[in-house]
């Protein structure tokens, strides 16, 4: 779906509210097709972001796993390496 939406469950440290809202904003943008809504749609857009954020928080808080939490730093390093390969100049 959106490359900007990243996994938020089972990380050490846990996902912050800011990360959840950011992912929710990306999701609502994708669904609506708007990067920024018009003034007429601004209120419903913001309400949708809040509702998706609340649902995402409930989901993340409810999920269970026996796996050890993943290192956020290691995950980000892996993403950087993937992006470097993906966008590397080809010769």
Wavefront OBJ file of the C-alpha trace (Angstrom):
o trace
v 0.000 0.000 0.000
v 1.784 3.186 1.152
v 5.503 2.915 1.545
v 5.318 5.524 4.310
v 3.196 3.303 6.522
v 5.546 1.109 8.504
v 4.895 -1.697 10.979
v 4.277 -0.399 14.496
v 3.700 -3.583 16.511
v 6.276 -5.415 18.639
v 9.081 -2.865 18.637
v 11.361 -1.753 21.413
v 10.693 1.063 22.193
v 6.954 0.764 21.463
v 5.227 2.907 18.841
v 4.586 6.470 19.905
v 1.302 8.310 19.511
v 3.002 10.496 16.889
v 3.928 7.428 14.801
v 0.379 6.086 14.996
v -1.130 9.427 13.976
v 1.383 9.722 11.121
v 0.487 6.258 9.806
v -3.216 7.070 10.198
v -2.787 10.291 8.246
v -1.068 8.391 5.423
v -3.877 5.823 5.401
v -6.601 8.488 5.235
v -4.685 10.315 2.495
v -4.485 7.110 0.494
v -8.189 6.342 0.922
v -9.383 9.843 0.138
v -6.914 10.644 -2.631
v -6.163 13.999 -0.972
v -2.764 15.113 0.251
v -4.507 18.052 1.885
v -8.286 18.258 1.931
v -10.207 21.347 0.862
v -11.693 23.579 3.552
v -15.045 21.890 2.929
v -13.567 18.451 3.707
v -11.045 19.438 6.373
v -13.217 18.582 9.399
v -14.225 15.115 8.177
v -10.645 14.420 7.086
v -9.288 15.280 10.552
v -12.068 13.256 12.220
v -11.146 10.257 10.051
v -7.484 10.579 11.083
v -8.502 10.628 14.759
v -10.782 7.601 14.363
v -8.173 5.596 12.463
v -5.554 6.539 15.079
v -7.805 5.336 17.890
v -8.518 2.061 16.082
v -4.809 1.579 15.357
v -3.909 2.174 19.025
v -6.537 -0.354 20.163
v -5.225 -2.891 17.653
v -1.571 -2.437 18.624
v -2.433 -2.612 22.337
v -4.537 -5.767 21.822
v -2.130 -7.816 19.709
v -0.079 -10.494 21.461
v 3.042 -12.352 20.458
v 5.654 -14.616 21.967
v 8.348 -13.118 19.728
v 10.968 -10.846 21.212
v 10.427 -7.162 20.411
v 12.307 -6.037 17.323
v 14.968 -3.387 17.602
v 13.734 -0.152 16.090
v 17.300 0.892 15.210
v 17.983 -2.395 13.397
v 14.676 -2.118 11.520
v 15.464 1.440 10.381
v 18.950 0.408 9.265
v 17.458 -2.433 7.226
v 15.012 0.012 5.595
v 17.836 2.429 4.769
v 19.820 -0.371 3.138
v 16.776 -1.466 1.105
v 16.181 2.111 -0.051
v 19.845 2.524 -0.969
v 19.627 -0.589 -3.160
v 16.264 0.419 -4.606
v 17.322 3.939 -5.548
v 20.990 3.309 -6.343
v 22.143 4.669 -9.692
v 22.382 1.976 -12.304
v 25.417 1.762 -14.488
l 1 2 3 4 5 6 7 8 9 10 11 12 13 14 15 16 17 18 19 20 21 22 23 24 25 26 27 28 29 30 31 32 33 34 35 36 37 38 39 40 41 42 43 44 45 46 47 48 49 50 51 52 53 54 55 56 57 58 59 60 61 62 63 64 65 66 67 68 69 70 71 72 73 74 75 76 77 78 79 80 81 82 83 84 85 86 87 88 89 90 91
